[in-house]
Amino acid sequence: MKDASQIISHDLIPETLREELAQGVIYERRPAHTPDGEVADGLYNVWITLDNPRQYNSYTTEMVKGVILAFRAASNARDVNAVVFTGAGDKAFCTGGNTKEYAEYYAGNPQEYRQYIGIFNDMVSSILACDKPVICRVNGMRIGGGQEIGMACDFSVAQDLAMFGQAGPKHGSAPIGGATDFLPVIVGAERAMGACVLCEPFSAHAALAMGMITDIAPALKVDGQYVPNPLVVTDRTVDEFGRPCLGARKTGQALADGKALLARGTVDLAALDEKVEAMCAKLLLTFPDCTTKTIEELRKPKLDAWNRNKEGARAWLALNMMTEARAGFTAFNDGNKEIGREVDFVKLRQELARATPWTDELMRAIQPGAGG
């Protein structure tokens, strides 16, 4: 048996420097437990937490770097059983790239955004290349780029108030940071088309029904007891066409009653943590190399699509920062609830139909509130 001084480190940088550099990302080693709750001495699960709750855990450029370093470290750690990837708080796992940074720095700077997308691609690849199984603990919204990095994980366990979805075509981008690669593999072409193009959010119950996530846990406590998400249908009823309604948003009085119940309750993620810990415990009772090989093989459909498309996506996303992304991210960053956070899509299409060039005047004309 080698002592610590004889063991070669394969980390890119020392742990102390990683902690210093990983702004907005928490790397935590938690003792691993067996299914009966006993501590497995000397073994750990690594929790990687996006720590930007005030901005719904949207990732800044520095956070992207921190995630890469964290996944590389967890992948190399000999005593780590599994990785749990999550966000701080109970509102969001991640809502994608930091729109303030996008609007104020990258908009209109395609050469800078190309470099940023280079490290974003490395972040996704670091998840897909991790030698340990990766569980996405969906503690709240998983939207846009947050959905993409979540789908790069091997398993997803969500609290049932969480919402999922893409935002690209609504905010000036295309969901080509993983969604157009992973969604067709996970849920099929038609559902992927609806999610990526229409950008309509869906519930954790719907995500479970379509096979996007592994499990859900209740999060709302009312009078000390967990209750299912009161805003969506949680039983397996069908609509007038015989289609299952599981996860569909309630309407009318049922929705009003659900909102009232939601207001009475509190969010408690203890049940979610129990589910995550139970999955980690199940993974503990497997051969480590056989598990790594199995997840490597099962990742191949996602990896094949990702590796085939990521560099072309990087080039397009960079150039798009001169036109629609610039307009969309500016609208979201500068808008508000009163005037909205989306551009005037009809006016934009009308102007483009007249062959209007993408000038500063056009961008200002389509911003929220510009016509008021």
Secondary structure as the mmCIF struct_conf table of DSSP 4:
data_model
#
loop_
_struct_conf.conf_type_id
_struct_conf.id
_struct_conf.beg_label_comp_id
_struct_conf.beg_label_asym_id
_struct_conf.beg_label_seq_id
_struct_conf.end_label_comp_id
_struct_conf.end_label_asym_id
_struct_conf.end_label_seq_id
HELX_RH_3T_P HELX_RH_3T_P1 ALA A 4 GLN A 6
BEND BEND1 ILE A 7 ILE A 7
HELX_LH_PP_P HELX_LH_PP_P1 ILE A 8 SER A 9
BEND BEND2 LEU A 12 ILE A 13
HELX_RH_AL_P HELX_RH_AL_P1 GLU A 15 LEU A 21
TURN_TY1_P TURN_TY1_P1 GLN A 23 GLY A 24
STRN STRN1 VAL A 25 HIS A 33
TURN_TY1_P TURN_TY1_P2 PRO A 35 ASP A 36
BEND BEND3 GLY A 37 GLY A 37
STRN STRN2 VAL A 39 LEU A 50
HELX_RH_3T_P HELX_RH_3T_P2 PRO A 53 GLN A 55
TURN_TY1_P TURN_TY1_P3 TYR A 56 ASN A 57
HELX_LH_PP_P HELX_LH_PP_P2 SER A 58 SER A 58
STRN STRN3 TYR A 59 TYR A 59
HELX_LH_PP_P HELX_LH_PP_P3 THR A 60 THR A 60
HELX_RH_AL_P HELX_RH_AL_P2 THR A 61 ASN A 76
TURN_TY1_P TURN_TY1_P4 ARG A 78 ASP A 79
STRN STRN4 VAL A 80 GLY A 87
BEND BEND4 ALA A 88 LYS A 91
STRN STRN5 ALA A 92 CYS A 94
BEND BEND5 GLY A 96 GLY A 96
STRN STRN6 GLY A 97 GLY A 97
HELX_RH_AL_P HELX_RH_AL_P3 THR A 99 GLU A 101
HELX_RH_PI_P HELX_RH_PI_P1 TYR A 102 TYR A 106
TURN_TY1_P TURN_TY1_P5 ALA A 107 GLY A 108
HELX_RH_AL_P HELX_RH_AL_P4 PRO A 110 LEU A 128
TURN_TY1_P TURN_TY1_P6 ALA A 129 ALA A 129
BEND BEND6 ASP A 131 LYS A 132
STRN STRN7 VAL A 134 VAL A 138
BEND BEND7 GLY A 140 GLY A 140
STRN STRN8 MET A 141 ILE A 143
TURN_TY1_P TURN_TY1_P7 GLY A 144 GLY A 144
HELX_RH_AL_P HELX_RH_AL_P5 GLY A 145 MET A 151
TURN_TY1_P TURN_TY1_P8 ALA A 152 ALA A 152
BEND BEND8 CYS A 153 ASP A 154
STRN STRN9 PHE A 155 GLN A 159
TURN_TY1_P TURN_TY1_P9 ASP A 160 LEU A 161
STRN STRN10 MET A 163 GLY A 165
HELX_RH_AL_P HELX_RH_AL_P6 GLY A 168 HIS A 171
TURN_TY1_P TURN_TY1_P10 GLY A 172 GLY A 172
TURN_TY1_P TURN_TY1_P11 ILE A 176 GLY A 178
HELX_RH_AL_P HELX_RH_AL_P7 ALA A 179 VAL A 187
HELX_RH_AL_P HELX_RH_AL_P8 ALA A 189 MET A 193
HELX_RH_PI_P HELX_RH_PI_P2 GLY A 194 LEU A 198
STRN STRN11 PHE A 202 SER A 203
HELX_RH_AL_P HELX_RH_AL_P9 ALA A 204 ALA A 209
TURN_TY1_P TURN_TY1_P12 MET A 210 GLY A 211
BEND BEND9 MET A 212 THR A 214
STRN STRN12 ASP A 215 ALA A 217
STRN STRN13 LEU A 220 VAL A 222
TURN_TY1_P TURN_TY1_P13 ASP A 223 GLY A 224
STRN STRN14 GLN A 225 VAL A 227
TURN_TY1_P TURN_TY1_P14 PRO A 230 LEU A 231
STRN STRN15 VAL A 232 VAL A 232
BEND BEND10 ASP A 235 ASP A 235
STRN STRN16 VAL A 238 VAL A 238
TURN_TY1_P TURN_TY1_P15 GLU A 240 PHE A 241
BEND BEND11 GLY A 242 GLY A 242
STRN STRN17 PRO A 244 PRO A 244
TURN_TY1_P TURN_TY1_P16 LEU A 246 GLY A 247
HELX_LH_PP_P HELX_LH_PP_P4 ALA A 248 ALA A 248
STRN STRN18 ARG A 249 ARG A 249
HELX_LH_PP_P HELX_LH_PP_P5 LYS A 250 LYS A 250
HELX_RH_AL_P HELX_RH_AL_P10 GLY A 252 ARG A 264
STRN STRN19 THR A 266 VAL A 267
HELX_RH_AL_P HELX_RH_AL_P11 ALA A 270 LEU A 284
TURN_TY1_P TURN_TY1_P17 LEU A 285 LEU A 285
BEND BEND12 THR A 286 THR A 286
HELX_RH_AL_P HELX_RH_AL_P12 PRO A 288 LEU A 298
TURN_TY1_P TURN_TY1_P18 ARG A 299 ARG A 299
HELX_RH_AL_P HELX_RH_AL_P13 LYS A 300 ASN A 320
TURN_TY1_P TURN_TY1_P19 MET A 321 THR A 323
HELX_RH_AL_P HELX_RH_AL_P14 GLU A 324 ASP A 334
STRN STRN20 ASN A 336 ASN A 336
TURN_TY1_P TURN_TY1_P20 LYS A 337 ILE A 339
STRN STRN21 GLY A 340 GLY A 340
BEND BEND13 ARG A 341 GLU A 342
HELX_RH_AL_P HELX_RH_AL_P15 PHE A 345 ALA A 353
TURN_TY1_P TURN_TY1_P21 ARG A 354 ALA A 355
HELX_RH_AL_P HELX_RH_AL_P16 ASP A 360 ALA A 365
TURN_TY1_P TURN_TY1_P22 ILE A 366 ILE A 366
BEND BEND14 GLN A 367 GLN A 367
TURN_TY1_P TURN_TY1_P23 PRO A 368 GLY A 371
#
